[in-house]
């Protein structure tokens, strides 16, 4: 039985980011699902899922498809480090072919990015935010 799409997608996303030479070249060694460990070293990446819902094609024989919106955040100590991390994430995911075990290969579409300055646990940081949509067509979508 295939693992749920969100969990399988999370594994593929994390593996893709950690295997990318641009991301690791930007100094990123940790990728966390929606949150972090205690006081991780900068820079690091987190990801979170915004929606996960099955969709169905309108044509007579169109396959069902699943659309998942997600956000990848890079945390850094300086604006330059945040911009470098953002560039690495965007380059990695814009060209990615993620194989989601048990599901197939979704199409990734970038929806925009920004860098903000904020505090995390009282520490000033720069956060790069990138939003994406993953669309997976297939007959095994429930």
ABEGO torsion letter per residue (X at the ends): XBBBAAAAAAAAAAAAAAABAAAAAAGBABBBBGEBBBGBBOBBBBBBBABBBBBBBABAABBBBBBBBBBBBBBBABAAAAAAAAAAAAAAAAABBBBBBGAEBBBBBBAEBBBBBBBBGGBBBBBBBBBBBBBBBEAABX
